[in-house]
Every structure is written in C-alpha cells, then in structure tokens.
Amino acid sequence: DLKRNNLPPGPWRLPFIGNLHQVGELPHRSLQQLSSIHGPLMFLKLGSVPTLVVSSAEIAKEIFKNHDLAFSGRPKLYAANRLGYNGSSIAFTPYGEYWKEIRKIMMLEVLSAKRVQSFQAVRLEEVQNLLHSIALSGGTPVNLSQLTLSLTNNVVCRIAFGTRFGGPSSKFYEHATVNNNDHSKRQHDEDLVHVLLRLQKDSNQTIALNDQHIKGVLTDIFIAGTDTASATMIWTMLELIKNPDKMERATREVRELVLLKKEKNVMVEESDLSMLPYLKSVVKEALRIHPPAPLLVPRETIQPCTIKGYGIPAGTRVFINAKAIAMDPACWENPNEFTPERFLHNPIDYFKGQHIEMLPFGAGRRGCPGVNFAMPLVELSLANLLLRFDWKLPNGIGRNEVDIQEAIGLTMHKKSPLCLIPFPIYL
Ligand code: HEM
C-alpha cells in the first residue's frame, strides 16, 4: 500500500479507499457516504494528493486539542489562488507570517464587535427591502434562495463598498444621519474599503498592505460571508416548512415579542434577538444538520504528527467532515431529527469551535472569524420573515415532498431553489 500510494515514509496503516475515479463524485456527499462505510478516519488519494478524512468527534477533538498547529495549513489550490489574488486571501493562504498578520488585521479592524455593530442600520434597512419585495409578490411563490442571496450580497456590498449590489446606492450613504422608522438615528460609518486603504497608509502596521492584499481580504468577505449566510437562512426555512410545529413555535415567539412593543409596523431589531431563544435554537439546529461548509475549508498538515497511532506526514490534505460529526449518534440523540429544543436550555456555545460535536464555523487557529458578522444578519432576517408572513408550500407540494437535495460546491446549498408562498400578516 505504501508503494502504491507513493507516500512519504511513515507508519501509514489507514484503510486505502481508492483513487479519485474509483471514489466517484466528490466532495461532501460521497465522502459522507464513504465515511459511514469506512469509519471515522479514512485515507484517499485525490489524484496524487494524499488526503485524510476525519469523521468522528473523538478524532477531531484530538486534532484540535493536541495538534491544532500541525493541521493549520491550507493546500495551495489553483482556483483559490486565482480567486484570492495570488494567496492574498485569508481563507486560502498557507499558514505563515502573512496569514497571521492579515488575520489579526481582519479580526481587529474588519470583524471587531464595534465594526460589526456599526453596520446594524445597513442590515436592518436591507431586511426591510427584502420584506418589501416579498410583499409585492401578491400571493404567488417567491424564490427565497434568490432573495436571500441578494440580501447578503447587498449587505456585504454596502458594508464593503458603500453601495448596493446591482442597485442604486442607498440613501444611507448619501446622508450622514437618516431617520429610521421614526425611532432611531443611524451614524454614517466608514466602509471596509476605506478602512483597508487607511491601514495601507498607516506606517505602524506590521505588514505593508498592497492593493492585492486588500482585494484578497475583500474576496474573503464576499466568498465567506454571502453564500454561507444565505444557505443558513434557506436550510432553516426549509426545516421550518417541513416541521410545522417548530414553525408555529418560532413564529409565536417572534410575534409575541413584537406585540409587547405596542407599536404598529415595527420590525424585530438586533437588540431584540437575545429575547428569541427558540429562534436561535432553530438556527443552531439547522446549522447542525446543514452546515454550509460540511467539510470546513480544506486543511493541510504543516508538520508530521501521530493521530490514534497513525503517522500523518506533513503535506497531507485534510477534510474535517463536520457534517458527519454533527450527525454522529454517539454525540447526538436522534441526530436525523430536526429538534431545536435540544439547544434550548443548553448553555454551550457551539459556534466557537470548542465543542467538537458540532463545528459549523470550524475550530482552532483557522476557525471562522466571521461568526459575529454572519449571525446577526441570519437571525434578524429569519425573525422578520416569520414576523411579517405566514409561509406555505406552493399548491400540490406536501411537506414530505420538499426537495432536500444538496448541491455540490464549496458551500452546501439546497440544489433546487426554495420557493414558498408568503401570506402577509398585519399585527
Ligand atoms: C453562516 C455563516 C458562515 C459559516 C457557516 C462559516 C463557516 C466557515 C468555516 C467552516 C470555515 C473554515 C474553518 C476551519 O477551517 O476550521 C470558515 C473560514 C473563514 N470564514 Fe467563515 N463562515 C460564515 C460566515 C463568514 C463571514 C460573514 C465571514 C467574513 C465576513 C467569514 C470569514 C471567514 C474567513 C476569513 C475564514 C478563513 C479563516 C482562516 O483561514 O484563517 N465567514 N468559515
């Protein structure tokens, strides 16, 4: 086997599953199926690339607890290099000084709590726009997949460039302060391009940011921040429509909260979200069953290490099968059932990557830095979709007939668009 796999010397004893053409269509679907047949640690050759697939919480725990550094590389991928301006993107850049510094800049300047908070009004206004376009549908089905993707693109475009995606630039950016729903004032904030250009001129920065680096960071925000958030909204709506009792409970929670406000036509705002524990549990459960990045972002070992007695050489490509881990009956009771209640009185924060039973945002040094950027928009949008509309499947489709197939891609989307009929509700 060692000869056949042409591996560097090492005590490889893992089951060899086959070459790419024998394995069939990749990525996650076949890897998931293979994991259920071949166990929690599996070795493949993707072309000539030695590849490890980790599909159990126990092994993932050992990796992130004891060998995080060894597993914190990213493979050099041609497509990622082209998309990420020659290795300037954070997500696809190999482990090293550039990655450390650019990630630090992103955490401190782009994704800090203060910066994310400063764009609260953009998120609210874009959710409002979404609700308006849905209300215009006049009782015909709306394509929620398309609408949520436009929403996330508009939000990210406005935050990054100060202008909407494919639409007129917003009034928000034309006025320093604008009245919002007659009850709150917004502050004009620097968009991210300006933040990054300011840092470029700052001689105190540890790396000299060039234009390629700035484009790489912006690419990260688009690639990582638009698709993933809209996929989360769609999987959540899909599970709710398939589980009417959960839909009813989540909707009731949102509407009761808004009725307490005793104002007409109000929206759920970000400050209300902490009072929606059931909705938050619904989103968590959707992220468990449908993690938008089911194999995380590919990793590569940067030094040799030993996992469960198997020698893993440096330069091995690694897929952490987060989807298989989150569906493992050893970690979750009735893992295939959509049960938001399992999170209701559970204080564990599953988004920080410290509880390996569920890893929607990855873990360790390369874990997702965008959780706090994504979640307010996801929760705000869903809360308002449930507040303003009752949702039904188009005529003739029963809730057990809804297509739940996953498309193949970096982000796991629903294969066919989610089309639902909105019925406006006036509280
Ligand atoms: C629901 C939304 C999101 C999900 C499910 C998600 C998930 C992930 C996952 C699984 C990874 C790989 C982690 C690993 O290898 O351990 C990742 C990496 C990353 N994410 Fe997210 N993400 C989301 C939103 C965002 C947003 C909004 C941003 C930025 C605005 C973002 C920026 C990044 C970056 C820069 C990385 C690469 C980190 C590194 O390699 O150091 N993500 N994300």
Residues whose N, C-alpha, C, O or C-beta is under 5 A from the ligand:
A	BS01	HEM	I90 A91 D220 I221 A224 G225 T228 A229 T232 P292 A293 L296 V297 L359 P360 F361 G362 A363 R365 R366 G367 C368 P369 G370 F373 A374
